[in-house]
Structure formats: structure tokens, C-alpha cells
Amino acid sequence: MGHTGEVAIGLAIGGTNIKSGIVNAEGVVIHHLNCPTKANEGGEALLNRIAEITKELERYSSS
């Protein structure tokens, strides 16, 4: 993909889904994900999901 420059990761955490994406400095969406929140698994599980999503998106910032 060859992305250079600064990027930003955004997360919208809802009761049923976590919508996330990574954009470049021009505001172009490089990649996005929509994953179940699984709120019934508790707060620690939610934080782990957020970490996993962030790591997934970080891969697209340097590819």
C-alpha cells in the first residue's frame, strides 16, 4: 500500500459494536473494521478487544 506520513486511529465503542478506522493526514480512510463489542464478557475483555483492533489497524499504517 505504501502509506507515508502521519495517520490517526479512531474508535467508536457502542453497546453492540466497535467501529474503528485508520485515516491518513488528508482524511482518507486507509482501512476500517466493525467488530462486536461483546460487552457481556466484561471490561477487561473489552480492553483486550480494543488492543487487538488497534494492533490490526497499526499494520495498515505501515504497509
C-alpha positions in Angstrom: 0.0 0.0 0.0 2.9 2.4 0.6 1.4 4.8 3.2 3.7 7.5 4.4 3.3 10.3 6.9 1.1 10.7 9.9 -2.1 8.6 10.4 -4.8 8.6 13.1 -6.8 5.7 14.5 -10.4 6.3 15.6 -12.7 4.1 17.7 -16.4 4.3 18.3 -17.3 2.0 21.1 -21.0 1.2 21.3 -23.1 -1.3 23.2 -23.0 -3.9 20.4 -20.2 -2.9 18.1 -16.8 -1.3 17.9 -16.4 0.7 14.7 -12.8 1.7 14.0 -10.6 3.0 11.3 -7.3 4.5 10.3 -7.0 7.7 8.2 -4.1 9.5 6.7 -3.3 13.2 7.1 -5.6 14.0 4.2 -8.5 12.3 5.9 -8.6 9.3 3.5 -9.7 6.1 5.2 -6.9 3.6 4.8 -8.8 0.7 6.5 -11.8 0.2 8.7 -13.2 -2.6 10.9 -16.5 -3.3 12.5 -16.3 -5.8 15.4 -18.8 -7.0 18.0 -18.3 -5.3 21.4 -19.2 -8.5 23.4 -19.9 -6.3 26.4 -21.2 -9.3 28.3 -17.6 -10.5 28.6 -16.7 -7.6 30.9 -14.5 -4.6 30.9 -11.1 -6.4 30.7 -12.3 -8.4 27.7 -13.4 -5.1 26.1 -10.0 -3.5 26.7 -8.3 -6.6 25.2 -10.5 -6.3 22.1 -9.6 -2.6 21.7 -5.9 -3.5 21.9 -6.3 -6.2 19.3 -8.2 -3.9 17.0 -5.6 -1.2 17.4 -2.8 -3.6 16.6 -4.7 -4.8 13.5 -5.1 -1.2 12.3 -1.4 -0.3 13.0 -0.4 -2.9 10.5 -2.2 -0.9 7.8 -0.4 2.3 8.8 3.0 1.0 7.7 2.1 -1.3 4.8 
